[in-house]
C-alpha cells in the first residue's frame, strides 16, 4: 500500500495554497511596450525590497525589440509570461503528497480502516504507475456490510480490486476552476480526482476546496482597463493600480490602492516612490526605469512630458551614469526597423484596445526614424490592419507610425468611410493621414478619436 500520512486531505481551510499566501503578480498591459515591462520589473522590486511584499514581475505578451535592447543593456531577466490569471485546479487541490492511496492488490480491510478512521468519503485506487483504476467509497463499503456481506474481519482476505467502483469524473490539473465547476454542479459526487499529463493521480478536489479563495493577487501597472489586461483579469483580485492613463476600470468588490499621476510614464511614478522613500535604486534598475520614461515620453519630447518626468530622468540618468538623450536615441534606433517584422507584428507589438459607447476599437503605435520603411510596406500594412479589424470585430483599427526625428505621425486607419471623411488632416495616401506635431497616443490621438466617436 502507498501512503503519505495526512489527516487533513479534505479540509479546505488547511490547504496551504490560499490566495492570501500567493505572491503579488505585477503585470502591465497586453502587447507590452518598454514602459509597461520596465514598470512591472521596477514596481515588483519596490514592493519586495521596500514594502516587504512578495511580488513577481510579469508580462502579458511578447517583448518588442526596443524593450529587448533595454533589458539586455542592463542585464535584466524577462518578466514571467502570464497567459492568463485564471485560477486552476492545481491552485486549490489537495496535493498528491498529502493523499492516502491504496493499490489494487491491497486488502479491502486496509481501505476500510483508513476510510473509517479518517472519515474519508472515498479513496483512489492506483496501479504501479500511479494511474487511478477505480475508487473505494464509504457508501459502497457500508452497502457491502449491510446486505449480509462478510464480517468486517473477513475484509482482510478480500483484495481492493474485487470491490472497485468507477473513477467518476476526473479533471486535469490545468483546468480552470470555472470550467470544472460546470461538471461539479451537475454531479452528486463529494470529491473528484485530478490527474497529471500522464493520467496519474495528482490530487483531489472536494466541494469544500471550491470554496477556497483561489484568485491570483494582481497589481496592474501602465493600464487599468480590463480590455487591455491579461486574460481572466475579471477572476483575479486586483489589489493595486499604478498608472498614468485615463481611468477606465469598472467597479471593484473591495477597496483597492490606485496610484495615478498626470505624468508621461509609469516608470516616472515608480521612480518617484523610490526617491520619496529615500532609496536610490541600483544602477541597472535605474537604467530600466529611465528606459521606460524615455520610451513613453519619446525622449522627453512628447506633449505628455512633465517637469516631473524631466527631473526623474535626470536623477535616474545620474545613477545609471547615462546621458538620457543619447541613450534614448540609441534605444529608439534599436527598435525602429520595420524590415525584420511582419506586418501583423508591427500592428500588434504595441496595440491597445478600447471600449467606448458600445464600440470597440484599437490604436497601435510604432516609433521609427524616418518613414521610408513605411511607404515601402504601406499596402501590406493596410491589408494587415483590415484583417486585424475583422478578426477582432473592431469598429476601427488604427496604426500610428511616429517619426521621432520630425515629431510627425502617419495615422493609418481601417474604419468606416463616414469616420474617415471626418478626419481633417492631409491625406498623402488612401487611409493614411499626416499629423504633424503628434507623438502621443494617450494625449493627442485617443482624445481625437473619442470625440469623433
Steps between C-alpha positions, in 0.01 A plus 500: 500500500622852410435768753614837628371583847252787510183565694375803312472393138142620469515802731518800266562740786845348552600501136828694480425636150261771606482830314647698786819293484556560130749759379380828357521478119603837353398513136462759225267505203478263205744563216732663754726793421821595677327702772263213576779242533741723691224623733406141584862413581570813703171500692536132589849579632360796697222288655744224594792705628336817634145396588593144609234343277575183305457622141583354158550700181288367213415584140185443297664465161816482293795734545559740213842594362525831680426336833742218423772763448426646844490164678826392340664835574446453874522122528137457604311172477175484310196530727291188540254454213135483610272336246209572734417540868229238516529292819534132417437175684871478580450814713235347728545123488632287782844403377606144419754495783222575750278214387456147631475258207466123471597278211274241346669210684459647848258331742155654498517510880788747477291737290209450740710596805636813333159613384345445845790645700547804278134542413578509131215477250716305253854386424666490159644164396809510280716259303879482513532805272276709722213491250159498666316175424197556723380606842389354829218705652357520850150461361600188308666341800196572717273340243727194480485446875126571527386247239610194703847524358814368670583601853747782536771256600470313170573821301875415569474221253337708220719701261400855416468422129208265575296796620599786272250767407530720189741791521231754414575840349871588498662832421845609380700721732502783244122523472366844603289478813208673327491219242521222758211650696265437208553124539511508879166678525336231288643215705405347833857398575669645807852492360682474170836368386746734329757349264830614352602486134572124532160428647648428842331627814625852574249596766141513617241777500194496721208737510666669795804576287286697258418736787870592533593853392726397214518830314838635397612821666578754229641851475434668166765738368484731199130427438174461685246395235401134497495494119876564507581260780605138517228240433294402800558825688134501602573186705803648677522713811633837383673651802676800346516715188800715411431694182507829311210449258132587514295308756308225325469228762152390603374447850702290744362278774739634762701821547832497317807722480503720189806713423436710192704810417495734202850420377645357182594155624412242762872460569502865604249415771699200625826699497334772708397237752863393534614861534229589753599194704855632510633202307724514194431202273797295374648639177355220286149554639538876456593434138188290448274769647677761288425285196129501585495876552681573172289252304161638604608864474685447169829614655319775695350653182140378529234752608430262789845583643490688830763668712477199727600270211799722421608513863466125543686431174790717616508325839488151348757590235740612772463172687539293182780726374320561171414807298119465464477653152794307356381172651140567395594549135702178503205312653254631241740424215526140621124450482407710198566267205201361309686265267538208742141505627183364340219745437291331768786526750539872428131556572487272801816583692352811666126472443243621749129425476230729635127467568309824456122539477449147381777513241834322519798641319876467509791741467849363441820705500838435344781750545758528223773715349372629164202369303678328211440153641129575543444617144665184370248288692195727512270268302607194698438683827158619381396144419625372836320781682172416326548132582565581866187716510285220357653227718452698822158637399611861543320815391835637386863403521769768487878492474715795601837510319694760698824654375682613814741715300230725349227464767258389231255211499349328199166360613385203296139402564271215403151622583160607368511761220282739702770521765786536253322787326501696825878488549615852415867420441709485181452162335812398305346159418169319542440437867821680604488836678796724578493643853787744556604563858318187617697252711260384772229240464371576849482878485456577130363214291270323748306812607460595133357159408272500804359836393429366152325197646 
